[in-house]
Amino acid sequence: MSAQPSRITAVDTYDIRFPTSRELDGSDAMNADPDYSAAYVVLSTDAGDGLEGHGFTFTIGRGNDVQVAALDALREYVLGRPVAELCADPGSLHRDLIGDSQLRWLGPEKGVMHMAIGAMINAVWDLAAKRAGLPVWRFLAEATPEWLVSQIDFRYLTDALTGEDALRLLRGGQNGRAARTDHLLERGYPAYTTSPGWLGYSDEKLTRLAKQAVDEGFTQIKLKVGADLADDVRRCRTARAAIGPTVRMAIDANQRWDVDQAVTWTNALAEFEPHWIEEPTSPDDILGHATIRTRVRPIKVATGEHVQNRIVFKQLLQAGAIDVLQLDAARVGGVNENLAILLLAAKFGVPVCPHAGGVGLCELVQHLSMFDYVSLSGTTEDRVIEYVDHLHEHFLTPAQILDGHYVAPTAPGFSAQMHKKSIATYSFPDGTFWTADLKTARAGRS
């Protein structure tokens, strides 16, 4: 009698919130007091090897419980699946979740449910890479082009990217792959930092952190803008004085403006030579981005962290609306959809500079950019990964920066696994931090 295959035996979810609003970490023109949070999922198996799949999606506090509820709604699709089959073909779960007619009605392919699908899919990739003994970037880089293409949903893309296009791009990326892998392991991947530029920081803190960033080897920083033009002029002048004329400075409006306002405001800051303006208007306004791009040149236009799916990215590229594509590891439907987005960017020749301004996002997106470099784009020219110096201590294998570069991860998996103590402490509302916080608040009111 043959042994039964190992299966997924548990899907556990957690509402994890960190009190970053207390120090205004993460503050910007649209999000004044974010509490960086993760709707977190753990896949357990009966394989006996102790390996688990960890995934999450990022929110900024209130509503994280809604995101966890969406993850809970996906549990039945994952429980009982054979582990070996799932890890050999993560696309099988991706197709089932994206293709479910009733789940699609909640989107389709956008919003809370789509982000939950992304977290679940990313947990599968974490488990698959752990079972292969490889970090996700290398798990992807060492896969065959044919298998990678099998993982991608090309629906709604074929007017811009076909499976044949994808195979051609990936096969071309095989040339020099070994040398790029060696270079990546030796040097890492270029990073830029947003840590000096949160909108709630004082000019003194901005200056100190900007100078520190340059001393640490970063060649680009980013400032949040968009609340008050006079303040932005002062802050940009302060930052430029701190970093000097040769270090790049990007600015980020976090969707604050209408189109004409974005043009006026961005051009008012042009004297400080911003490298790009990020999210100048609604992430859904493709033609608005195209108009802004035309009217603020030579300042580049960047967006992507709130772009909801591969179809909107396709249209941004087709419309010539962006100079920089900022994919997010946790906004769309996981690794499978991000493979499609990377291939779209490669087809259109637009550099990818991922968004990573949130808990755990640095840990995830480094893998996507490193795969892109090794097996697809073949370059890091004009490409940087965002880095924020917050909350990395809560992860078993945190992102590491050396001389302004991400150190290539070598531990198996997606770098997504949090320490059990962090989960126990910051689970909301019953974790030890939040129960103590509530007790203190009650005592203050008595």
C-alpha positions as CSV (number, residue, x, y, z in Angstrom):
1,M,0.0,0.0,0.0
2,S,1.5,3.3,-1.1
3,A,2.1,6.1,1.4
4,Q,-0.4,9.0,1.3
5,P,1.1,12.3,0.0
6,S,1.8,15.0,2.4
7,R,-0.8,17.7,2.5
8,I,-1.5,21.2,3.8
9,T,-3.0,20.6,7.2
10,A,-3.5,24.1,8.7
11,V,-4.0,27.6,7.4
12,D,-3.5,30.0,10.4
13,T,-4.0,33.8,10.1
14,Y,-3.0,36.7,12.2
15,D,-3.8,40.4,12.5
16,I,-0.4,41.9,13.3
17,R,-0.1,45.7,13.9
18,F,2.9,47.8,14.9
19,P,2.5,51.2,16.5
20,T,4.6,53.2,14.0
21,S,2.2,56.2,14.2
22,R,3.7,57.0,17.6
23,E,6.9,58.3,15.9
24,L,5.2,59.3,12.6
25,D,7.2,56.6,10.8
26,G,5.6,56.1,7.4
27,S,3.7,59.5,7.5
28,D,2.9,61.1,4.2
29,A,0.5,63.6,2.6
30,M,-2.4,61.0,2.4
31,N,-1.5,58.8,5.4
32,A,-0.8,61.0,8.4
33,D,-0.6,58.3,11.2
34,P,0.0,54.8,9.8
35,D,0.4,51.8,12.0
36,Y,2.3,49.4,9.8
37,S,0.4,46.1,9.8
38,A,0.4,42.7,8.2
39,A,-2.5,40.3,7.5
40,Y,-0.4,37.2,8.0
41,V,-0.9,33.6,7.0
42,V,1.0,30.4,7.8
43,L,0.6,27.2,5.9
44,S,1.4,24.0,7.9
45,T,1.9,20.5,6.5
46,D,2.2,16.9,7.7
47,A,5.4,16.4,5.7
48,G,7.4,15.9,8.9
49,D,10.1,18.3,7.8
50,G,9.0,21.3,9.9
51,L,8.8,23.6,6.9
52,E,5.9,26.1,6.7
53,G,4.8,28.6,4.1
54,H,4.6,32.2,5.4
55,G,2.9,35.1,3.5
56,F,1.3,38.4,4.2
57,T,-0.2,41.5,2.8
58,F,0.5,45.0,4.0
59,T,-2.0,47.5,5.5
60,I,-1.6,50.6,7.7
61,G,-3.8,49.7,10.7
62,R,-7.6,50.0,10.8
63,G,-9.1,47.5,8.3
64,N,-6.3,44.9,8.8
65,D,-9.0,42.7,10.4
66,V,-11.0,42.9,7.1
67,Q,-7.9,41.8,5.2
68,V,-7.5,38.9,7.6
69,A,-11.1,37.9,7.1
70,A,-10.4,37.7,3.3
71,L,-7.5,35.4,4.0
72,D,-9.8,33.2,6.2
73,A,-12.2,33.0,3.3
74,L,-9.5,31.3,1.2
75,R,-8.7,28.6,3.7
76,E,-10.9,26.0,2.2
77,Y,-9.1,26.3,-1.2
78,V,-5.7,25.4,0.4
79,L,-6.5,22.9,3.1
80,G,-5.8,19.3,2.0
81,R,-3.8,20.1,-1.1
82,P,-0.9,17.8,-1.7
83,V,2.2,19.6,-0.8
84,A,4.4,18.3,-3.6
85,E,1.9,19.1,-6.3
86,L,1.3,22.6,-4.9
87,C,5.0,23.4,-4.7
88,A,5.7,22.0,-8.2
89,D,2.9,24.2,-9.6
90,P,2.0,27.3,-7.5
91,G,0.1,28.4,-10.6
92,S,-2.5,25.8,-10.0
93,L,-3.7,27.5,-6.8
94,H,-3.3,30.9,-8.5
95,R,-5.6,29.8,-11.3
96,D,-8.2,28.3,-8.9
97,L,-8.3,31.5,-6.8
98,I,-8.3,34.0,-9.6
99,G,-10.7,31.9,-11.6
100,D,-13.3,31.3,-8.9
101,S,-16.5,33.0,-10.2
102,Q,-17.8,34.0,-6.8
103,L,-14.5,35.4,-5.6
104,R,-14.1,37.3,-8.8
105,W,-17.4,39.1,-8.2
106,L,-15.7,40.7,-5.2
107,G,-13.0,42.2,-7.5
108,P,-12.4,41.2,-10.0
109,E,-8.7,41.0,-9.5
110,K,-8.5,44.0,-7.3
111,G,-8.9,45.2,-3.7
112,V,-9.0,43.2,-0.4
113,M,-9.7,39.8,-1.9
114,H,-7.0,40.1,-4.5
115,M,-4.5,41.1,-1.9
116,A,-5.5,38.1,0.2
117,I,-4.9,35.9,-2.8
118,G,-1.5,37.4,-3.2
119,A,-0.6,36.7,0.4
120,M,-1.7,33.1,0.1
121,I,0.1,32.6,-3.2
122,N,3.3,34.1,-1.7
123,A,3.1,31.7,1.2
124,V,3.1,28.8,-1.3
125,W,6.2,30.2,-3.0
126,D,7.8,30.6,0.4
127,L,7.1,26.9,1.1
128,A,8.1,25.8,-2.4
129,A,11.5,27.6,-2.2
130,K,12.2,26.2,1.3
131,R,11.5,22.7,0.1
132,A,13.9,23.3,-2.8
133,G,16.5,24.7,-0.3
134,L,16.8,28.0,-2.2
135,P,15.9,31.7,-1.7
136,V,12.9,32.7,-3.9
137,W,15.0,34.8,-6.2
138,R,17.3,31.9,-7.0
139,F,14.4,29.4,-7.1
140,L,13.0,31.6,-9.9
141,A,16.3,32.2,-11.6
142,E,17.1,28.6,-11.8
143,A,13.7,27.6,-13.2
144,T,13.3,26.9,-16.9
145,P,11.7,29.6,-19.0
146,E,9.0,27.2,-20.0
147,W,8.1,26.5,-16.4
148,L,8.0,30.2,-15.5
149,V,5.7,30.9,-18.5
150,S,3.4,28.1,-17.3
151,Q,3.0,30.1,-14.0
152,I,1.6,33.2,-15.7
153,D,-1.9,34.2,-16.5
154,F,-1.8,35.9,-19.9
155,R,-5.5,36.7,-20.0
156,Y,-6.0,40.4,-21.0
157,L,-2.3,40.8,-21.8
158,T,-1.9,39.3,-25.2
159,D,-2.3,42.6,-27.1
160,A,0.9,43.6,-25.3
161,L,2.6,40.4,-24.1
162,T,2.1,36.8,-25.3
163,G,3.5,33.6,-24.0
164,E,5.9,33.6,-27.0
165,D,7.1,37.0,-26.1
166,A,7.7,35.9,-22.5
167,L,9.7,32.8,-23.7
168,R,11.8,34.9,-25.9
169,L,12.6,37.4,-23.1
170,L,13.3,34.7,-20.6
171,R,15.5,32.6,-23.0
172,G,17.5,35.7,-23.8
173,G,18.0,36.2,-20.0
174,Q,19.8,32.9,-19.8
175,N,22.8,34.4,-21.4
176,G,25.3,35.6,-18.7
177,R,23.0,34.4,-15.9
178,A,25.8,32.7,-14.0
179,A,28.0,35.7,-14.0
180,R,25.2,38.0,-12.9
181,T,24.4,35.6,-10.0
182,D,28.0,35.8,-8.9
183,H,28.0,39.6,-9.1
184,L,24.8,39.8,-7.2
185,L,26.1,37.5,-4.4
186,E,29.3,39.6,-4.2
187,R,27.9,43.1,-4.6
188,G,24.2,43.0,-3.9
189,Y,21.4,45.1,-5.5
190,P,21.3,48.9,-5.5
191,A,18.9,50.4,-2.9
192,Y,17.5,53.8,-2.1
193,T,16.1,54.9,1.2
194,T,12.9,56.7,2.2
195,S,13.8,56.7,5.9
196,P,14.8,60.4,6.0
197,G,11.8,61.7,4.1
198,W,8.6,60.9,6.1
199,L,6.4,64.0,6.1
200,G,6.0,64.2,9.9
201,Y,9.7,64.4,10.5
202,S,11.3,67.7,11.6
203,D,13.9,69.5,9.3
204,E,16.5,68.5,11.9
205,K,15.6,64.9,11.7
206,L,15.4,65.0,7.9
207,T,18.9,66.5,7.7
208,R,20.4,64.1,10.1
209,L,19.0,61.0,8.4
210,A,19.7,62.3,4.9
211,K,23.4,62.8,5.8
212,Q,23.4,59.4,7.4
213,A,22.0,57.8,4.3
214,V,24.8,59.3,2.1
215,D,27.4,58.1,4.6
216,E,25.9,54.6,4.5
217,G,26.4,54.5,0.7
218,F,22.9,55.3,-0.6
219,T,23.0,57.2,-3.9
220,Q,19.3,58.1,-3.8
221,I,16.8,59.2,-1.1
222,K,13.1,60.0,-1.3
223,L,11.0,62.7,0.3
224,K,7.2,62.7,0.9
225,V,5.5,65.8,-0.5
226,G,2.1,67.1,-1.2
227,A,0.6,68.6,1.9
228,D,1.9,72.1,1.7
229,L,3.9,73.6,-1.2
230,A,5.9,76.1,1.0
231,D,6.8,73.3,3.4
232,D,7.8,71.1,0.4
233,V,10.1,73.8,-1.0
234,R,11.7,74.2,2.4
235,R,12.1,70.5,2.9
236,C,13.5,69.8,-0.6
237,R,16.0,72.6,-0.1
238,T,17.0,71.2,3.3
239,A,17.4,67.7,1.8
240,R,19.4,68.9,-1.2
241,A,21.7,70.8,1.0
242,A,22.2,67.7,3.2
243,I,22.9,65.2,0.4
244,G,24.8,67.5,-2.1
245,P,24.2,67.9,-5.9
246,T,25.2,64.4,-7.0
247,V,22.9,62.2,-4.9
248,R,19.5,61.6,-6.4
249,M,16.4,62.8,-4.6
250,A,13.0,61.4,-5.6
251,I,9.7,62.9,-4.3
252,D,6.4,61.1,-3.6
253,A,3.0,62.7,-3.4
254,N,1.1,59.5,-2.5
255,Q,-1.8,60.2,-4.9
256,R,-2.5,63.6,-3.4
257,W,-3.1,65.7,-6.5
258,D,-5.4,66.2,-9.4
259,V,-3.6,66.3,-12.8
260,D,-3.1,70.0,-13.2
261,Q,-2.2,70.4,-9.6
262,A,0.4,67.6,-9.9
263,V,2.0,69.4,-12.9
264,T,2.1,72.8,-11.1
265,W,3.4,71.4,-7.8
266,T,6.0,69.2,-9.4
267,N,7.4,72.0,-11.6
268,A,7.5,74.2,-8.6
269,L,10.0,71.7,-7.1
270,A,12.0,71.3,-10.3
271,E,14.8,73.5,-9.1
272,F,15.8,70.8,-6.6
273,E,16.2,68.3,-9.5
274,P,13.9,65.5,-8.3
275,H,14.7,62.3,-10.1
276,W,11.1,61.2,-10.2
277,I,7.7,62.2,-8.9
278,E,5.9,59.2,-7.5
279,E,2.2,58.6,-7.4
280,P,1.4,62.2,-8.5
281,T,-2.4,61.4,-8.9
282,S,-4.8,58.5,-8.6
283,P,-3.2,55.1,-9.4
284,D,-6.2,54.3,-11.6
285,D,-5.8,57.4,-13.8
286,I,-3.7,56.1,-16.7
287,L,-4.3,59.1,-19.0
288,G,-3.7,61.5,-16.1
289,H,-0.2,60.0,-15.6
290,A,0.5,60.2,-19.3
291,T,-0.4,63.9,-19.3
292,I,1.7,64.6,-16.2
293,R,4.6,62.8,-17.7
294,T,4.5,65.0,-20.8
295,R,4.2,68.2,-18.8
296,V,6.9,67.7,-16.1
297,R,9.8,66.4,-18.2
298,P,12.7,65.9,-17.6
299,I,11.4,64.8,-14.2
300,K,10.4,61.1,-14.4
301,V,7.0,59.8,-13.4
302,A,6.9,56.7,-11.2
303,T,3.9,54.7,-9.9
304,G,2.8,51.2,-9.0
305,E,2.4,50.5,-5.3
306,H,-1.3,50.9,-5.5
307,V,-1.8,49.6,-9.1
308,Q,-4.2,46.8,-8.6
309,N,-3.4,44.3,-11.2
310,R,-1.3,43.4,-14.3
311,I,-3.9,44.9,-16.7
312,V,-3.5,48.4,-15.3
313,F,0.3,48.1,-15.5
314,K,-0.2,47.0,-19.1
315,Q,-2.2,50.1,-19.9
316,L,0.2,52.4,-18.1
317,L,3.0,51.0,-20.3
318,Q,0.9,51.1,-23.5
319,A,0.0,54.7,-22.9
320,G,3.6,55.8,-22.2
321,A,2.4,57.0,-18.9
322,I,5.4,56.1,-16.6
323,D,9.1,56.2,-16.7
324,V,9.5,53.9,-13.7
325,L,7.4,50.9,-12.8
326,Q,7.0,50.3,-9.0
327,L,5.6,46.9,-8.5
328,D,4.6,45.8,-5.0
329,A,5.0,42.3,-3.8
330,A,1.8,42.2,-1.8
331,R,-0.7,44.4,-3.7
332,V,-1.3,42.1,-6.7
333,G,-1.9,38.3,-6.9
334,G,1.5,37.2,-5.6
335,V,4.6,36.0,-7.4
336,N,2.7,34.7,-10.4
337,E,1.2,38.0,-11.3
338,N,4.4,39.9,-10.5
339,L,6.2,37.6,-13.1
340,A,3.8,38.9,-15.7
341,I,4.4,42.5,-14.6
342,L,8.2,42.1,-14.7
343,L,7.9,40.7,-18.2
344,L,5.6,43.6,-19.3
345,A,8.2,46.0,-18.1
346,A,11.0,44.2,-19.9
347,K,8.9,44.1,-23.1
348,F,8.4,47.9,-22.9
349,G,12.0,48.7,-21.7
350,V,10.8,50.4,-18.5
351,P,13.0,50.0,-15.4
352,V,11.4,48.4,-12.3
353,C,12.1,50.1,-9.0
354,P,9.8,48.3,-6.5
355,H,7.9,49.8,-3.7
356,A,9.0,48.6,-0.2
357,G,7.7,51.2,2.2
358,G,6.0,48.9,4.7
359,V,6.5,46.1,7.1
360,G,8.1,43.1,5.4
361,L,7.9,44.6,1.9
362,C,11.7,45.0,1.7
363,E,12.1,41.4,2.6
364,L,9.8,40.3,-0.3
365,V,10.6,42.7,-3.2
366,Q,14.3,42.1,-3.0
367,H,13.7,38.6,-4.4
368,L,11.7,39.9,-7.4
369,S,14.3,42.5,-8.4
370,M,17.1,40.1,-8.0
371,F,15.4,37.5,-10.2
372,D,14.7,40.3,-12.7
373,Y,18.4,41.2,-12.8
374,V,19.7,37.7,-13.1
375,S,17.2,36.2,-15.5
376,L,15.3,38.9,-17.3
377,S,16.5,42.5,-17.5
378,G,20.2,41.7,-17.1
379,T,21.0,45.1,-15.7
380,T,20.7,47.3,-12.6
381,E,21.2,50.6,-14.5
382,D,18.6,53.1,-13.3
383,R,17.1,50.4,-11.0
384,V,16.9,50.6,-7.2
385,I,14.8,48.9,-4.6
386,E,13.2,51.1,-1.9
387,Y,14.5,50.6,1.6
388,V,13.0,51.8,4.9
389,D,14.8,51.1,8.2
390,H,11.7,49.9,10.2
391,L,10.6,46.6,11.7
392,H,13.2,44.2,10.1
393,E,14.0,42.8,13.5
394,H,10.7,41.0,13.5
395,F,11.8,38.6,10.7
396,L,13.9,35.5,10.9
397,T,15.9,36.5,7.8
398,P,15.6,40.2,7.6
399,A,16.7,42.3,4.6
400,Q,20.2,43.5,5.0
401,I,21.9,46.6,3.5
402,L,25.6,47.0,2.9
403,D,27.1,50.1,1.3
404,G,23.7,51.2,-0.1
405,H,23.0,47.7,-1.6
406,Y,20.6,44.9,-0.6
407,V,22.7,41.8,0.3
408,A,21.4,38.9,-1.7
409,P,19.5,36.5,0.6
410,T,20.9,33.0,0.8
411,A,18.4,31.5,3.3
412,P,15.7,29.3,1.7
413,G,12.3,30.9,1.2
414,F,10.8,34.3,0.6
415,S,12.2,36.0,3.7
416,A,8.6,36.3,4.9
417,Q,8.7,34.5,8.2
418,M,8.2,36.5,11.4
419,H,9.5,35.5,14.8
420,K,6.9,33.8,16.9
421,K,7.5,36.3,19.7
422,S,6.7,39.2,17.4
423,I,3.5,37.6,16.3
424,A,2.5,37.0,20.0
425,T,3.4,40.5,21.0
426,Y,1.9,42.5,18.2
427,S,-1.2,40.4,17.2
428,F,-4.2,42.7,17.5
429,P,-6.0,43.2,19.8
430,D,-4.9,40.4,22.1
431,G,-1.1,40.5,21.8
432,T,0.9,41.5,24.8
433,F,1.8,44.9,23.4
434,W,-1.8,45.9,22.6
435,T,-3.3,44.5,25.8
436,A,-0.8,46.4,27.8
437,D,-1.5,49.5,25.7
438,L,-5.2,49.3,26.3
439,K,-4.7,48.8,30.0
440,T,-2.5,51.9,30.2
441,A,-5.1,53.9,28.2
442,R,-7.8,52.8,30.6
443,A,-5.7,53.7,33.6
444,G,-5.1,57.2,32.1
445,R,-8.9,57.8,31.8
446,S,-9.7,56.7,35.3
